[in-house]
Amino acid sequence: MSFVVPDACTLPTAAQPLRLAEFDSLFATAVRQVDQLDATHTRLRMTGPPGLAATVRDLTVRETGCCSFFAFTVATESAADGEVVILDVAVPERHAGALASLTRRASAVAKRTA
């Protein structure tokens, strides 16, 4: 499964597979629903153990450090056990391809492990 790394990404090439593995792990263990709201906005619904929101925030802050065109918004909802996290991902129009690639990957990895 491929992922399009945008030219604007400043993460060193050697570190990119490690970051992708972090996202894949999150997608495989937590993502329950993926909705592409439009070409520049995707919403991921996740569930997991306590601390999931902190994990998502940490990963998205680091990702914004190298791909500043991503705008991540993390929201939480109450759950009987663990946490429910809603992650909104938005990009400018010129980076819609990167978002589409991320959305496809999240959907594919989440379905593979469902």
C-alpha positions as CSV (number, residue, x, y, z in Angstrom):
1,M,0.0,0.0,0.0
2,S,1.6,3.2,-1.1
3,F,1.4,6.7,0.4
4,V,2.2,9.9,-1.4
5,V,4.7,11.9,0.5
6,P,4.2,15.6,-0.5
7,D,7.2,17.6,-1.7
8,A,6.4,20.1,1.2
9,C,7.2,17.4,3.8
10,T,10.4,18.3,5.7
11,L,10.7,15.0,7.6
12,P,14.0,13.3,6.7
13,T,13.5,10.5,4.1
14,A,15.0,7.9,6.5
15,A,12.4,8.8,9.2
16,Q,9.4,8.7,6.8
17,P,8.8,4.9,7.1
18,L,8.9,5.2,10.9
19,R,6.2,7.9,10.9
20,L,4.1,6.0,8.4
21,A,4.3,3.0,10.7
22,E,3.1,5.1,13.6
23,F,0.1,6.2,11.6
24,D,-0.6,2.6,10.5
25,S,-0.5,1.4,14.1
26,L,-3.0,4.1,15.1
27,F,-5.2,3.3,12.1
28,A,-5.1,-0.4,12.8
29,T,-5.8,-0.2,16.6
30,A,-8.1,2.8,16.9
31,V,-9.9,3.9,13.7
32,R,-13.5,2.8,13.6
33,Q,-14.8,5.1,10.9
34,V,-13.3,7.2,8.1
35,D,-15.3,10.0,6.4
36,Q,-13.9,12.1,3.6
37,L,-16.2,15.1,4.0
38,D,-14.8,16.9,1.0
39,A,-11.5,17.0,-1.0
40,T,-9.8,19.0,1.8
41,H,-11.4,17.6,5.0
42,T,-11.4,14.1,6.4
43,R,-12.8,12.9,9.8
44,L,-11.5,9.8,11.6
45,R,-13.5,8.4,14.5
46,M,-11.4,6.4,16.9
47,T,-11.9,4.4,20.1
48,G,-9.3,3.1,22.5
49,P,-7.9,2.9,26.0
50,P,-7.4,5.9,28.2
51,G,-4.5,7.9,26.8
52,L,-5.7,7.6,23.2
53,A,-6.3,11.4,22.8
54,A,-2.8,12.1,24.2
55,T,-1.3,9.7,21.7
56,V,-3.2,11.2,18.8
57,R,-2.2,14.8,19.9
58,D,1.4,13.8,20.1
59,L,1.5,12.2,16.7
60,T,-0.4,15.1,15.0
61,V,1.8,17.7,16.6
62,R,4.9,16.0,15.3
63,E,3.3,15.6,11.9
64,T,2.5,19.2,11.7
65,G,6.1,20.0,12.5
66,C,7.2,18.5,9.1
67,C,4.0,18.9,7.1
68,S,2.7,22.3,8.2
69,F,-0.1,22.2,5.6
70,F,-2.0,19.7,7.7
71,A,-4.5,21.1,10.2
72,F,-5.4,18.6,12.8
73,T,-8.3,19.1,15.3
74,V,-8.6,16.5,18.1
75,A,-11.9,16.3,20.0
76,T,-13.0,13.8,22.6
77,E,-16.3,12.3,23.6
78,S,-17.2,10.5,26.7
79,A,-17.2,6.7,26.7
80,A,-18.1,4.1,29.2
81,D,-14.5,2.6,29.0
82,G,-11.5,4.2,27.3
83,E,-11.8,7.2,25.0
84,V,-13.5,8.2,21.8
85,V,-11.5,10.6,19.7
86,I,-12.6,12.5,16.6
87,L,-9.7,13.6,14.5
88,D,-10.5,16.2,11.8
89,V,-7.8,16.6,9.2
90,A,-7.9,19.6,6.8
91,V,-5.5,20.7,4.1
92,P,-5.4,23.6,1.6
93,E,-6.7,22.7,-1.9
94,R,-3.2,22.3,-3.3
95,H,-2.5,19.4,-0.8
96,A,-5.8,17.5,-1.4
97,G,-3.8,14.7,-3.0
98,A,-1.8,14.1,0.3
99,L,-5.1,14.1,2.2
100,A,-6.7,11.6,-0.2
101,S,-3.7,9.4,0.2
102,L,-3.9,9.5,4.0
103,T,-7.7,8.9,3.9
104,R,-7.2,5.8,1.6
105,R,-4.5,4.4,3.8
106,A,-6.5,5.0,7.0
107,S,-9.6,3.2,5.4
108,A,-7.5,0.3,4.1
109,V,-5.6,-0.3,7.3
110,A,-8.6,0.0,9.5
111,K,-10.6,-2.4,7.3
112,R,-7.8,-4.9,7.2
113,T,-7.8,-5.2,10.9
114,A,-11.6,-5.0,11.6
